[in-house]
Amino acid sequence: MVTDLGAVRQARLADSHLYLCTDGRRAQGDLAEFLEAVLRGGVDIVQLREKGLEAREELALLDVVRDACGRHGALMAVNDRADIALAASADVLHLGQDDLEPRIARRIVGHDVLLGLSTHGPEQAALVSAAGEPSVDYYCAGPVWTTPTKPGRPAVGITAIADAAQNDRGVPWFAIGGIDSGERLDAVLDAGATRIVVVRALTEASDPEAAARGLAERLRSACAT
């Protein structure tokens, strides 16, 4: 049974439009400063995504993410690992198609943690519904374009975004994969997206706060029309 905490998280998710995936920025040494900038700019969800971390390393980085998200009322997401999500008191656990099944992850993290699922085409997205996968709180459609963050994963194209926009599956959804602030953002908005996941558009931005603000404003404007 979802408690008040779960309901608060679901309400935040419903009002979220800009979702960032980032590594721990250990090469730059600026994770806390970077997060402050993008969260000031309007990021709603931050997922730490860095493969190969030991559990203690990941939890230490998630402490930084949690503190920043808490100050800005944003959601903190863990990638793949239900045990880490539970240990870190995460708001969100995001799963890929080859990770734990959502129903099994739900047993581990409980009912107050939001579960997200990556989908790679209309067939997989069609399984995300109250009847098909009741454990899922949101899904991602993509990658729309090929991206170095998912090597070997073929792009699904803009048609997957149009499908998601045309078929209400009862949960929020995000376009993901190679989206930037230019023509690609225009394309996914034109296809009906109002929520996006980005990586390099913010992690490689010269001014992350301004870049986040520009994306957030475009997304909010799309919702208002």
N, C-alpha and C positions, 0 to 999 in steps of 0.2 A: 504494500500500500504506500502510495506517495504521500509524504508528510509535507508540512508547510515549506521546508527547505527545498524539496523537490519541486513544489509548485512555484516558488520564487525563481528557481533556475529555469523552469520551463517558460515563465513569463519573460525572463531576460533573453532566452533563446528566440522567442517569437519576435522580439524587438531588435534582434541582432542582424546586421547586414554585412559587416566587414570582419572577416576571419583571417587571422594571420598564422601561418606556420613558420617557425623559425628554429634554427639550431641554437645551441647555447652560446654562440658568438665568443667562443674561447679564443679564437685567433685574434679577434678585435679587442677582447677584454672589456667590452662595454655593454653587457647584457642589460644591466639595470638601467643605464642611461638610454639605451635604445628602446626598451620597453616603455619608459616614461614618455619618450617622444611620440611613439606611435599610438599609445593609449590617449595621450592628450589630443592627438589628431583625429581620433574617432574609431580606433579598432575596438570591436566588441568582444572578440574571442581570441585568445592566444593559445596556440598549441605548440608545445615543445616537441620538435621532431628531430631527433639525432640518433641514428642507428649506432649500435655497438657500445653504448654506454653501460658501465657497471651500474648496478642498482643505486649504490650510494652516490655516485656521480650524478645520476639523473635526479635523485631526490634533492640533492644540494642545489642543482639548477632550478628545480621546480619550486624550491623555497623562494627564490628570487622572483619567479613568475607569479607565484601566489601573492606575494607582497604587493607587487605592482598592480596586478589585476584587482586586488582587494581595495586599493586606494582609488581605483577608477570605476568600480562597479562592473568590471568585465568578468567574463567567464574564463577559467583556466582549464585547458584540455590536455590530456595525456594521450600519447599515441600508442596504440597496440596493446599495451600491457595492463591487464586488469589488476594485477597485484600492486603495481606501481601507483595506479590510480587510487586504489584503496589506501595505500600507505601515505600518499601525498594529500589526501582529502580533496581530490580533484572535483571540479564541477562537471567535467565531461570526460568520457573515454571514447576515443575514435578508433574504429576497427576497419581493417581492410578485408577484402574478400577471402584472404587466406589466413586470417587471424581466428581467434575464438569465435564461435557462433554467438550472436548477440544474446540468445537465451541463456547460454552458459555464462557469459560475462556478467549478465544481470544477476545471477546467483552469487557471484563473487562481490560485486560492488554495491548491490542493493538497489532499491527503487528510487533513491534520491539523486543518483548520478545519472546525468544525461548520456545516452549512447548514440553515437553517430556511426554511419556506415558509408564506405566508398562504394560507388556503383560505376560500372563501365559500359553503359549502354542501356537502352530501354528495357531489355529483358530482365536485367538485374534490378533496375529501378522499380519495375512492376511488382517485385516481391516485397517491396517496402510499403506496407499498408497495415491497417489495423488487423486485417485477416491474415496477411502473409507473414509479417514480422512485427508483432506487437511490442517487442522490446526496443525498437528503434525510435529515437526521438527526432532525428533529422538524417538526411542523407546528402552526399555530394555526388554530382553528376559530372563525369569527365574521365580523363583529361580532355578538355576541349581541343587544345593544341598539344603537341609533343612538348615535353619539358624535361630538362636534365635532372630534376628532382625525382622523376620516375623513369629511369632509363629502361628502355625496352618495352615500355607500355605504349601501345599505339593510341593515337588520338581518336576520340569518338566523334569529333566534329560538332558543329553548331546544332545539328539535328537532335542530338541528345538533350540539349538545353530547351529546344522548342518542345520536345516531348514532355519534359518535366513541367514546363509552363502550362501545357495543354491538359495534363492529366493530374488532377489534384489527388495526391495519395495520402492526404490527411496529416502530413508532417512537413515542417519547413525543409527547404532544400537549398543547396549552394552550388553554383557553377565553379569549377576548379580546373586548373591546368593551363599555364602559359598566359594568364590574363594580365594585361598591363593597363595603364591609364589612358591609352590611346584608342586606336581603331578596334582593338580586341575587346575592350570594355564596351565600346559602342555596339559591337556585334552581339555580345551576350545580353546587354540590356534590350536591344531590339528584338531578340529572340524570346524575351519575357522574364529574364532573371532579375531578381531584386537583391540577391545575396551572392557574395563571391568569396572564394578563398584565394589568397595571394601569398606568394613567397618572395620572389626576387623584386617584385614591384615595390616592396618596402625594405627588404633586407639589403638590397643594392642601391637604394635611393641615396642621393647626396644629402637630401634633407628629409629624413623619414617622417617627421611630424607634418610637414607640408604635403608630402605625398599621401599620407594617410588621410589628411583632411580633404584633399581633392577627391580621393576615391569615396570617402564617406559622404561627402556632399552630393556627388553624382548619384550614389545609391539611394540616398534619402529623397532626392528629387525624383528619381524614377518611381519610387513608391507613392509619391504625392500625385503623379499624373494618372 
